[in-house]
Amino acid sequence: MLATFSTRVAMAPTSSFSLYTFLLLSAALPMAQGHDHDSSHIEDGKAISLDPIDTTLWIHIFVQMAAWGVIFPLGMVLGIVKSRWHVPLQAAGTALAILGYALGHMHGGREFRHDNVHSKFATPISFMLFAQVIFGIYLKLHIERGIYGKIRRVVKFGHGILGKALPVFAWTQMLFGGITALGFCQGEHVGQCLAHFIMGSAFIAYGILLTILLLVGQLWLKRTGRSQEFFDSAVITAWGIVNTFTEHRWGTAWVENDWQHTTMGIIWWCAGLVGIWLSRDRDGRPQRNVIPGFIILITGWAFGGHPQHAHVSAEVHKVYGYTLMAAGATRIIEISFVLRDRATLSADGRETNSFQYIPVFLLFASGFMFMGATEEQMELVANSGMDHIAYILILFSLASLLFLFTLMLLSVYDRNASQNIPNKDSDAERLGPRLGGNVPVRDAQEFELEGLMSDDEDIDAIKHAQDDDESLNSTLGKNSDGLAR
């Protein structure tokens, strides 16, 4: 086996082998480095020093965000569609990740405790990147004979799983980075941070999944033989069961938030079971229902009424509740009135209505608002001189950027995965002539002339309209030829 591997490596082009070597050494570099942050200036009971964040650390933050938050997710999509740009892009991402890792150990300014969660989580995510590079190099060598073919299948499966898991772990690590940089979520604040960041990330993940199903997942959903609400209700039910038994420390006294959080878990699994039951009609066929939208709506109402001690916190939670209620209400409107209980607007699943993007975006916004509403963050905003309106607008801006990036990734996937996109048929429900031919200009002219002329005039007018249509097509053809040349 080793001989075959060595032979294959020797046969590889020099440039490719140099790239593989670079990737391997780069991915191994973080695990070879070691550095403990100085904590001599950190006060007792604190997680960070009072020093400001220096330029080196800011560069570390932006470089890692570019590598893990932009390049690796884009490279993942290009890998799924088997683009030739997958390897070069992942190589660039790996190089940036190594640079960012080094900068994170070279900064001055603010000091952090050596056992912070961001530093601890760097080890497993570095091992994941190292394994991903190893898998990628092995697959690129195309060793497929004999037992190596079976090994290749296992490696290919692992490469795919790691590639799709890395963005999730990268999101977690970026959240840990923000928490560590500000010294938040220590001591008694840990529980609240977990609740806000897990639930907020869950709403964002729900928004991402709904966007995927809306734009590129309808045919897959049809093949499962289940309605979308079956999966939504199943996840809601499972989450509700967990919340029912984890939101209160059993054996201790009940406080007002314990009652709200626990009963919220109860309504989730109770209503979720109803959603699962309604996901099939009396003949066993998939059926749409509005139960998940109702659960989201009532969850927003409950969160918006949580008692808060600070004014800015009360305002942020109130707007968060309104946003989540709007997401649930618009989801109900989408299913009941836009789709009219159908799975899609068209048989091929490529048609979308502009209204369908509203509940999806509101889920993104709800997730960011809930993640940004912890007690420590509210105290920071209150002491900064910023009012709650400016803070909420910043959170909506972040939600817009992530929503845009999700749409861009799905566009890249759709354009590369859909080789033969069928032409859309004429759709009388959409107004206005199109150059693509879906609503011919001739039909519009005939409609305008109908009833205004005699039969003889009608014939002449239609013939004239046909001549105009042929002239338009000829002109478009010449313009296209000119552009092509």
ZABAMI-213040 format. One record per residue (C-alpha): z, x negated, y; residue number from 1; residue in one letter. Coordinates in pm, 1 decimal, m for minus. Layout:
N
<<Z,X,Y>,NUM,A>
...
This chain:
485
<<0.0,0.0,0.0>,1,M>
<<91.6,m275.7,241.8>,2,L>
<<m230.6,m459.8,155.8>,3,A>
<<m439.0,m152.2,227.8>,4,T>
<<m256.7,m96.4,555.2>,5,F>
<<m309.4,m458.6,659.2>,6,S>
<<m677.0,m442.1,569.2>,7,T>
<<m719.2,m126.9,770.8>,8,R>
<<m548.3,m281.8,1071.4>,9,V>
<<m768.0,m589.1,1044.9>,10,A>
<<m1079.3,m370.1,1042.6>,11,M>
<<m972.0,m182.6,1356.5>,12,A>
<<m1140.3,m274.9,1685.6>,13,P>
<<m956.9,m534.1,1889.2>,14,T>
<<m913.0,m303.7,2187.5>,15,S>
<<m771.0,m24.5,1971.1>,16,S>
<<m533.4,m258.8,1791.2>,17,F>
<<m414.1,m397.6,2122.9>,18,S>
<<m345.6,m42.5,2239.5>,19,L>
<<m151.2,37.5,1921.6>,20,Y>
<<52.6,m282.1,1954.6>,21,T>
<<131.0,m201.5,2315.7>,22,F>
<<244.7,149.2,2224.9>,23,L>
<<463.5,24.7,1940.9>,24,L>
<<633.1,m246.3,2142.3>,25,L>
<<674.6,m17.6,2443.1>,26,S>
<<835.7,257.7,2241.1>,27,A>
<<1073.9,10.6,2077.4>,28,A>
<<1177.9,m147.2,2408.0>,29,L>
<<1430.6,120.3,2514.8>,30,P>
<<1622.4,84.4,2188.2>,31,M>
<<1628.5,m293.3,2226.5>,32,A>
<<1780.4,m279.5,2572.9>,33,Q>
<<2143.7,m228.2,2639.8>,34,G>
<<2328.5,m188.4,2963.9>,35,H>
<<2655.3,m25.5,3059.8>,36,D>
<<2681.6,115.8,3409.8>,37,H>
<<2956.6,m30.6,3622.2>,38,D>
<<3227.7,228.4,3680.9>,39,S>
<<3473.1,24.4,3885.5>,40,S>
<<3422.2,234.6,4201.4>,41,H>
<<3468.5,575.1,4032.9>,42,I>
<<3789.3,753.3,4127.3>,43,E>
<<4020.4,881.0,3857.7>,44,D>
<<3919.0,1223.5,3732.4>,45,G>
<<3568.0,1193.2,3876.4>,46,K>
<<3236.4,1142.7,3696.0>,47,A>
<<3053.0,955.4,3973.6>,48,I>
<<3127.9,725.5,4263.6>,49,S>
<<3089.9,832.7,4626.2>,50,L>
<<2796.1,595.6,4683.6>,51,D>
<<2456.5,749.0,4766.4>,52,P>
<<2162.8,741.7,4523.2>,53,I>
<<1957.3,431.3,4600.7>,54,D>
<<1577.0,395.5,4611.6>,55,T>
<<1553.7,245.5,4263.2>,56,T>
<<1726.0,544.2,4107.9>,57,L>
<<1503.5,786.5,4301.4>,58,W>
<<1197.0,604.6,4165.9>,59,I>
<<1348.3,630.0,3816.1>,60,H>
<<1386.8,1005.9,3861.2>,61,I>
<<1029.8,1069.2,3977.6>,62,F>
<<871.4,832.1,3723.4>,63,V>
<<1054.1,997.1,3434.3>,64,Q>
<<968.2,1343.1,3562.5>,65,M>
<<600.9,1243.1,3575.0>,66,A>
<<606.7,1090.3,3225.3>,67,A>
<<820.4,1341.4,3035.4>,68,W>
<<759.0,1649.8,3245.6>,69,G>
<<384.9,1624.0,3316.6>,70,V>
<<198.9,1361.2,3112.8>,71,I>
<<356.2,1420.9,2770.6>,72,F>
<<314.6,1802.3,2782.5>,73,P>
<<m47.6,1760.2,2893.7>,74,L>
<<m102.1,1502.3,2620.0>,75,G>
<<48.8,1745.5,2368.3>,76,M>
<<m208.0,2010.6,2464.2>,77,V>
<<m492.3,1757.7,2445.8>,78,L>
<<m368.2,1654.5,2101.3>,79,G>
<<m371.9,2016.5,1981.2>,80,I>
<<m737.7,2054.3,2086.7>,81,V>
<<m821.1,1705.7,1950.1>,82,K>
<<m940.2,1567.2,2282.2>,83,S>
<<m1044.3,1204.0,2309.6>,84,R>
<<m813.5,1175.6,2612.1>,85,W>
<<m502.2,1242.8,2402.2>,86,H>
<<m430.0,880.8,2306.9>,87,V>
<<m500.3,721.3,2649.0>,88,P>
<<m286.2,981.2,2823.9>,89,L>
<<4.0,941.1,2581.5>,90,Q>
<<m23.0,563.0,2618.6>,91,A>
<<6.0,599.1,2996.8>,92,A>
<<300.6,833.4,2953.2>,93,G>
<<474.6,588.8,2720.1>,94,T>
<<427.0,305.8,2968.7>,95,A>
<<572.5,515.5,3251.2>,96,L>
<<863.7,624.6,3032.5>,97,A>
<<949.2,260.1,2958.5>,98,I>
<<924.3,170.8,3326.7>,99,L>
<<1150.5,461.0,3417.2>,100,G>
<<1400.3,362.6,3148.0>,101,Y>
<<1418.7,8.8,3286.0>,102,A>
<<1464.0,132.9,3642.5>,103,L>
<<1748.0,354.5,3525.7>,104,G>
<<1937.8,41.2,3422.5>,105,H>
<<1853.3,m164.5,3731.2>,106,M>
<<1973.9,61.7,4011.2>,107,H>
<<2256.4,4.5,4252.3>,108,G>
<<2429.0,262.0,4469.4>,109,G>
<<2591.7,550.7,4288.5>,110,R>
<<2782.1,462.4,3971.0>,111,E>
<<2828.9,680.9,3666.1>,112,F>
<<3067.9,689.2,3375.2>,113,R>
<<2918.9,502.0,3080.9>,114,H>
<<2976.0,794.6,2842.8>,115,D>
<<2778.1,1050.1,3045.3>,116,N>
<<2564.5,1300.9,2855.3>,117,V>
<<2236.9,1179.0,3009.5>,118,H>
<<2292.7,826.3,2879.1>,119,S>
<<2395.4,947.3,2533.5>,120,K>
<<2094.0,1174.7,2494.2>,121,F>
<<1857.4,889.2,2585.8>,122,A>
<<1905.2,732.5,2240.5>,123,T>
<<1779.7,1020.5,2022.4>,124,P>
<<1491.0,1101.2,2255.4>,125,I>
<<1387.9,733.0,2253.4>,126,S>
<<1390.0,735.8,1873.7>,127,F>
<<1170.2,1047.2,1882.9>,128,M>
<<921.3,872.8,2109.5>,129,L>
<<922.9,564.0,1886.7>,130,F>
<<859.0,776.2,1575.3>,131,A>
<<583.1,965.3,1754.6>,132,Q>
<<406.3,640.9,1843.1>,133,V>
<<435.0,516.8,1482.4>,134,I>
<<292.3,843.7,1350.4>,135,F>
<<11.4,835.9,1604.1>,136,G>
<<m89.6,479.9,1513.7>,137,I>
<<m89.6,562.6,1141.1>,138,Y>
<<m309.7,868.7,1194.5>,139,L>
<<m549.3,674.2,1415.2>,140,K>
<<m606.6,419.5,1138.4>,141,L>
<<m744.5,699.6,910.6>,142,H>
<<m592.9,572.5,584.5>,143,I>
<<m685.5,860.2,352.1>,144,E>
<<m758.2,725.0,0.7>,145,R>
<<m537.1,808.3,m295.3>,146,G>
<<m170.8,856.4,m223.3>,147,I>
<<m231.4,766.6,139.1>,148,Y>
<<m404.5,1100.3,183.4>,149,G>
<<m82.5,1281.2,86.4>,150,K>
<<119.2,1053.5,314.0>,151,I>
<<m125.9,1126.7,593.7>,152,R>
<<m67.4,1500.8,558.7>,153,R>
<<308.1,1451.8,589.6>,154,V>
<<267.1,1217.6,885.7>,155,V>
<<27.1,1458.6,1054.0>,156,K>
<<274.9,1743.5,1013.3>,157,F>
<<560.6,1530.8,1151.0>,158,G>
<<345.3,1411.2,1441.4>,159,H>
<<266.8,1770.0,1534.0>,160,G>
<<629.1,1884.0,1511.8>,161,I>
<<758.2,1591.0,1718.4>,162,L>
<<483.7,1634.1,1976.3>,163,G>
<<575.2,1998.3,2032.4>,164,K>
<<949.1,1927.9,2028.8>,165,A>
<<937.1,1644.9,2284.0>,166,L>
<<881.0,1872.3,2588.6>,167,P>
<<1186.2,2078.1,2487.8>,168,V>
<<1402.2,1766.7,2448.5>,169,F>
<<1257.5,1626.5,2772.0>,170,A>
<<1355.9,1946.0,2957.5>,171,W>
<<1708.5,1911.3,2819.4>,172,T>
<<1727.2,1546.0,2921.0>,173,Q>
<<1607.1,1624.1,3273.7>,174,M>
<<1878.9,1888.6,3306.6>,175,L>
<<2132.9,1634.3,3181.2>,176,F>
<<2000.5,1389.7,3440.6>,177,G>
<<2056.5,1633.3,3725.5>,178,G>
<<2405.1,1718.1,3599.8>,179,I>
<<2496.3,1349.9,3567.6>,180,T>
<<2355.0,1252.5,3908.2>,181,A>
<<2573.6,1512.5,4081.2>,182,L>
<<2879.1,1465.0,3860.2>,183,G>
<<2885.5,1831.0,3759.4>,184,F>
<<2995.0,2013.5,3444.7>,185,C>
<<3312.7,1822.6,3374.3>,186,Q>
<<3644.1,1952.8,3239.3>,187,G>
<<3692.5,2325.3,3289.6>,188,E>
<<3337.1,2366.9,3421.3>,189,H>
<<3170.2,2275.4,3091.2>,190,V>
<<3176.5,2627.7,2949.5>,191,G>
<<3023.7,2786.1,3257.5>,192,Q>
<<2754.4,2517.1,3277.5>,193,C>
<<2659.3,2574.1,2915.6>,194,L>
<<2630.6,2948.7,2971.2>,195,A>
<<2419.0,2917.7,3286.6>,196,H>
<<2185.2,2642.4,3171.1>,197,F>
<<2131.2,2782.2,2820.5>,198,I>
<<2072.0,3138.8,2939.0>,199,M>
<<1856.9,3025.8,3233.1>,200,G>
<<1645.7,2802.7,3009.4>,201,S>
<<1613.6,3092.1,2762.7>,202,A>
<<1466.8,3318.9,3031.8>,203,F>
<<1221.0,3045.4,3131.0>,204,I>
<<1126.5,2990.7,2765.5>,205,A>
<<1075.5,3366.7,2727.5>,206,Y>
<<845.8,3359.1,3030.1>,207,G>
<<647.6,3067.9,2885.3>,208,I>
<<608.6,3242.6,2548.4>,209,L>
<<497.1,3566.5,2715.3>,210,L>
<<241.5,3368.8,2918.0>,211,T>
<<107.9,3204.1,2600.9>,212,I>
<<78.6,3539.9,2424.5>,213,L>
<<m83.3,3697.6,2729.0>,214,L>
<<m354.5,3435.4,2772.3>,215,L>
<<m424.4,3273.9,2434.3>,216,V>
<<m199.9,3434.6,2171.8>,217,G>
<<m323.5,3791.2,2131.0>,218,Q>
<<m545.3,3724.4,1829.2>,219,L>
<<m262.4,3535.0,1656.0>,220,W>
<<m28.1,3825.8,1726.0>,221,L>
<<m282.8,4065.3,1576.0>,222,K>
<<m303.1,3856.1,1258.2>,223,R>
<<74.6,3877.7,1208.6>,224,T>
<<57.1,4255.4,1173.0>,225,G>
<<354.8,4292.3,1410.9>,226,R>
<<386.2,4414.7,1764.4>,227,S>
<<514.6,4176.7,2030.7>,228,Q>
<<828.8,4386.7,2072.9>,229,E>
<<925.6,4320.7,1710.6>,230,F>
<<965.9,3948.6,1780.6>,231,F>
<<1125.9,4010.8,2121.3>,232,D>
<<1377.2,4256.1,1974.5>,233,S>
<<1457.1,4029.2,1678.1>,234,A>
<<1543.9,3737.2,1907.9>,235,V>
<<1743.9,3966.0,2139.8>,236,I>
<<1939.4,4101.2,1841.4>,237,T>
<<2022.9,3753.4,1711.1>,238,A>
<<2124.1,3634.1,2058.5>,239,W>
<<2342.1,3941.4,2107.1>,240,G>
<<2528.8,3882.3,1782.0>,241,I>
<<2603.2,3522.9,1886.2>,242,V>
<<2721.8,3630.7,2232.6>,243,N>
<<2944.3,3901.5,2088.5>,244,T>
<<3159.6,3645.5,1905.1>,245,F>
<<3135.6,3342.1,2135.7>,246,T>
<<3185.3,3472.5,2491.6>,247,E>
<<3559.3,3529.7,2439.6>,248,H>
<<3815.2,3300.4,2284.6>,249,R>
<<3960.6,3532.9,2026.3>,250,W>
<<4337.4,3535.5,2023.4>,251,G>
<<4368.3,3479.6,2399.7>,252,T>
<<4402.4,3726.8,2684.8>,253,A>
<<4093.6,3919.2,2797.4>,254,W>
<<3971.8,3869.8,3154.1>,255,V>
<<3709.2,4068.4,3342.9>,256,E>
<<3418.1,3830.9,3277.0>,257,N>
<<3506.3,3818.8,2906.1>,258,D>
<<3470.1,4194.3,2887.8>,259,W>
<<3132.7,4187.7,3062.9>,260,Q>
<<2987.3,3900.6,2861.5>,261,H>
<<3104.2,4036.2,2526.7>,262,T>
<<2985.1,4391.6,2589.7>,263,T>
<<2655.2,4249.6,2711.6>,264,M>
<<2616.9,4082.0,2372.4>,265,G>
<<2695.7,4414.3,2204.2>,266,I>
<<2426.7,4605.4,2398.0>,267,I>
<<2177.3,4330.9,2316.6>,268,W>
<<2212.1,4359.5,1939.9>,269,W>
<<2253.0,4737.3,1941.0>,270,C>
<<1944.9,4800.4,2155.6>,271,A>
<<1762.8,4512.4,1984.9>,272,G>
<<1793.5,4690.8,1651.0>,273,L>
<<1638.4,4998.6,1812.1>,274,V>
<<1349.3,4783.2,1935.1>,275,G>
<<1292.2,4645.4,1585.6>,276,I>
<<1289.5,4998.1,1440.3>,277,W>
<<1043.4,5124.9,1703.2>,278,L>
<<805.6,4831.8,1655.6>,279,S>
<<627.6,5028.9,1377.8>,280,R>
<<498.7,5385.4,1386.1>,281,D>
<<546.5,5645.1,1112.2>,282,R>
<<249.4,5502.8,920.3>,283,D>
<<382.0,5146.2,927.4>,284,G>
<<136.0,5020.4,1187.9>,285,R>
<<244.1,4794.1,1477.0>,286,P>
<<364.1,4993.4,1777.7>,287,Q>
<<458.1,4897.5,2131.2>,288,R>
<<792.6,4999.1,2282.6>,289,N>
<<985.6,4938.2,2602.9>,290,V>
<<1324.5,4846.9,2455.0>,291,I>
<<1306.9,4469.7,2539.0>,292,P>
<<1213.3,4559.8,2897.2>,293,G>
<<1505.7,4801.5,2914.2>,294,F>
<<1744.9,4533.7,2783.0>,295,I>
<<1624.1,4287.2,3047.6>,296,I>
<<1665.4,4551.4,3318.0>,297,L>
<<2020.2,4646.6,3221.7>,298,I>
<<2111.3,4277.3,3181.2>,299,T>
<<2000.3,4215.7,3538.8>,300,G>
<<2210.7,4508.6,3657.9>,301,W>
<<2516.1,4370.0,3474.7>,302,A>
<<2472.0,4012.4,3601.7>,303,F>
<<2419.7,4132.3,3957.2>,304,G>
<<2758.6,4303.0,3947.1>,305,G>
<<2958.2,3998.7,3832.1>,306,H>
<<3257.7,3944.5,4064.0>,307,P>
<<3222.0,3626.4,4269.8>,308,Q>
<<3470.5,3444.9,4493.0>,309,H>
<<3227.5,3281.1,4738.9>,310,A>
<<2984.1,3468.6,4963.8>,311,H>
<<2685.3,3247.8,4879.6>,312,V>
<<2755.9,3287.5,4508.2>,313,S>
<<2775.3,3666.6,4539.6>,314,A>
<<2442.9,3679.4,4725.0>,315,E>
<<2265.4,3451.9,4477.2>,316,V>
<<2394.0,3650.6,4179.9>,317,H>
<<2290.9,3975.1,4348.2>,318,K>
<<1933.5,3858.9,4405.6>,319,V>
<<1927.8,3716.0,4053.8>,320,Y>
<<2026.2,4057.6,3920.8>,321,G>
<<1753.3,4226.9,4126.7>,322,Y>
<<1495.1,3975.5,4003.6>,323,T>
<<1586.1,4028.6,3639.3>,324,L>
<<1588.6,4405.9,3686.4>,325,M>
<<1242.0,4383.4,3841.6>,326,A>
<<1121.7,4176.0,3544.3>,327,A>
<<1241.7,4444.3,3304.0>,328,G>
<<1102.9,4732.6,3511.3>,329,A>
<<760.2,4573.3,3553.0>,330,T>
<<751.8,4495.5,3181.4>,331,R>
<<808.5,4865.2,3108.6>,332,I>
<<533.4,4961.0,3357.1>,333,I>
<<295.3,4706.6,3200.7>,334,E>
<<338.3,4843.9,2848.7>,335,I>
<<345.8,5213.0,2941.8>,336,S>
<<88.7,5238.5,3220.1>,337,F>
<<m124.5,4922.1,3233.7>,338,V>
<<m175.2,4873.7,2859.8>,339,L>
<<m98.9,5239.2,2766.8>,340,R>
<<82.5,5122.3,2452.4>,341,D>
<<m215.2,4912.1,2340.2>,342,R>
<<m175.2,4550.6,2233.1>,343,A>
<<m441.5,4421.6,2473.1>,344,T>
<<m692.5,4542.7,2728.7>,345,L>
<<m986.7,4422.1,2518.5>,346,S>
<<m1057.6,4365.7,2150.0>,347,A>
<<m1095.8,3987.5,2189.8>,348,D>
<<m768.6,3955.6,2383.3>,349,G>
<<m927.8,3774.5,2677.0>,350,R>
<<m897.2,4052.4,2934.9>,351,E>
<<m588.4,4051.0,3157.6>,352,T>
<<m470.3,4267.2,3442.3>,353,N>
<<m324.3,4107.4,3754.5>,354,S>
<<m9.2,4318.2,3716.1>,355,F>
<<67.6,4150.8,3382.3>,356,Q>
<<157.5,3825.5,3558.5>,357,Y>
<<440.5,3987.0,3757.7>,358,I>
<<704.2,4029.2,3481.4>,359,P>
<<619.6,3683.7,3347.2>,360,V>
<<672.2,3511.6,3682.2>,361,F>
<<992.0,3705.4,3747.0>,362,L>
<<1133.1,3569.6,3420.1>,363,L>
<<1061.5,3215.3,3542.9>,364,F>
<<1234.2,3294.5,3872.7>,365,A>
<<1531.6,3458.4,3698.0>,366,S>
<<1581.1,3151.1,3480.6>,367,G>
<<1586.3,2911.3,3774.9>,368,F>
<<1818.8,3134.7,3973.5>,369,M>
<<2069.3,3162.1,3691.6>,370,F>
<<2063.9,2787.5,3626.0>,371,M>
<<2122.5,2730.9,3996.3>,372,G>
<<2422.1,2964.4,4024.7>,373,A>
<<2709.8,2765.9,3873.6>,374,T>
<<3035.8,2738.3,4066.1>,375,E>
<<2984.2,2370.6,4152.2>,376,E>
<<2629.5,2429.3,4275.4>,377,Q>
<<2744.3,2721.4,4489.6>,378,M>
<<3016.6,2503.3,4640.8>,379,E>
<<2760.1,2231.7,4712.7>,380,L>
<<2529.6,2480.7,4888.7>,381,V>
<<2816.2,2630.5,5088.7>,382,A>
<<2925.0,2286.0,5211.7>,383,N>
<<2570.7,2173.4,5295.9>,384,S>
<<2513.2,2418.0,5581.4>,385,G>
<<2226.1,2585.4,5393.4>,386,M>
<<2238.6,2964.4,5370.6>,387,D>
<<2175.3,3161.8,5054.7>,388,H>
<<1827.6,3273.3,5166.6>,389,I>
<<1695.7,2918.1,5196.1>,390,A>
<<1851.6,2826.2,4861.9>,391,Y>
<<1695.4,3126.7,4686.4>,392,I>
<<1354.2,3045.1,4834.6>,393,L>
<<1383.9,2689.5,4699.8>,394,I>
<<1458.4,2825.3,4351.1>,395,L>
<<1158.6,3060.6,4371.4>,396,F>
<<944.0,2763.5,4476.9>,397,S>
<<1052.0,2565.2,4170.0>,398,L>
<<975.0,2868.4,3951.4>,399,A>
<<628.3,2891.3,4108.5>,400,S>
<<553.4,2524.9,4034.0>,401,L>
<<657.0,2552.9,3669.3>,402,L>
<<460.2,2878.0,3632.7>,403,F>
<<154.3,2705.5,3781.6>,404,L>
<<190.1,2409.0,3545.8>,405,F>
<<218.2,2644.2,3246.9>,406,T>
<<m100.8,2822.7,3354.4>,407,L>
<<m279.2,2488.6,3396.5>,408,M>
<<m181.0,2372.0,3047.2>,409,L>
<<m298.9,2699.7,2896.0>,410,L>
<<m626.1,2670.6,3087.7>,411,S>
<<m681.0,2321.5,2946.2>,412,V>
<<m612.3,2452.2,2596.1>,413,Y>
<<m833.2,2758.1,2636.7>,414,D>
<<m1130.6,2567.8,2776.7>,415,R>
<<m1122.1,2310.4,2497.6>,416,N>
<<m1029.6,2539.1,2206.8>,417,A>
<<m1274.5,2822.7,2286.4>,418,S>
<<m1613.5,2679.1,2200.4>,419,Q>
<<m1812.9,3003.5,2216.6>,420,N>
<<m1675.0,3248.8,2467.9>,421,I>
<<m1858.4,3582.0,2436.7>,422,P>
<<m2013.0,3735.5,2746.8>,423,N>
<<m1814.5,4027.2,2879.7>,424,K>
<<m1973.1,4369.5,2840.3>,425,D>
<<m2024.7,4599.5,3134.6>,426,S>
<<m1694.0,4736.9,3249.6>,427,D>
<<m1721.2,5046.6,3466.8>,428,A>
<<m1351.3,5024.3,3553.4>,429,E>
<<m1406.3,4707.6,3756.5>,430,R>
<<m1589.3,4763.1,4084.8>,431,L>
<<m1850.4,4548.7,4253.9>,432,G>
<<m2170.3,4374.0,4137.2>,433,P>
<<m2140.4,4043.5,3951.5>,434,R>
<<m2389.9,3764.9,3932.8>,435,L>
<<m2309.2,3728.9,3562.7>,436,G>
<<m2473.9,4062.3,3494.2>,437,G>
<<m2174.1,4272.0,3393.2>,438,N>
<<m2240.9,4528.3,3668.4>,439,V>
<<m2614.7,4508.4,3747.7>,440,P>
<<m2722.1,4551.2,4107.1>,441,V>
<<m2999.5,4787.3,3992.4>,442,R>
<<m2744.5,5037.3,3852.7>,443,D>
<<m2554.9,5038.8,4180.4>,444,A>
<<m2873.9,5104.3,4377.7>,445,Q>
<<m2975.8,5389.5,4146.4>,446,E>
<<m2632.1,5545.5,4195.6>,447,F>
<<m2662.4,5528.0,4574.0>,448,E>
<<m3013.9,5686.2,4573.1>,449,L>
<<m2928.9,5962.5,4325.4>,450,E>
<<m2947.2,6313.0,4474.6>,451,G>
<<m3092.6,6195.3,4807.2>,452,L>
<<m3462.6,6196.6,4710.3>,453,M>
<<m3717.7,6408.8,4527.6>,454,S>
<<m3830.8,6321.7,4174.9>,455,D>
<<m4139.1,6132.5,4296.4>,456,D>
<<m3930.1,5942.3,4548.3>,457,E>
<<m3674.9,5866.3,4277.6>,458,D>
<<m3940.5,5700.4,4063.2>,459,I>
<<m4065.9,5491.1,4353.5>,460,D>
<<m3712.2,5396.8,4455.7>,461,A>
<<m3615.5,5293.1,4103.6>,462,I>
<<m3931.8,5085.6,4070.1>,463,K>
<<m3851.5,4922.2,4404.4>,464,H>
<<m3496.5,4853.8,4288.4>,465,A>
<<m3628.4,4695.9,3968.0>,466,Q>
<<m3857.8,4471.6,4174.8>,467,D>
<<m3559.6,4371.6,4392.9>,468,D>
<<m3355.0,4298.2,4079.8>,469,D>
<<m3631.1,4079.4,3937.6>,470,E>
<<m3658.2,3901.4,4269.7>,471,S>
<<m3281.1,3841.4,4274.4>,472,L>
<<m3285.0,3702.2,3920.7>,473,N>
<<m3579.4,3477.9,4008.4>,474,S>
<<m3398.9,3347.3,4315.7>,475,T>
<<m3082.0,3282.7,4116.1>,476,L>
<<m3283.3,3098.6,3855.5>,477,G>
<<m3444.5,2874.9,4114.0>,478,K>
<<m3110.3,2800.3,4275.4>,479,N>
<<m2961.7,2715.3,3936.5>,480,S>
<<m3254.5,2486.1,3858.3>,481,D>
<<m3210.4,2314.9,4191.7>,482,G>
<<m2840.1,2261.2,4130.0>,483,L>
<<m2910.8,2130.9,3781.5>,484,A>
<<m3156.4,1877.7,3915.4>,485,R>
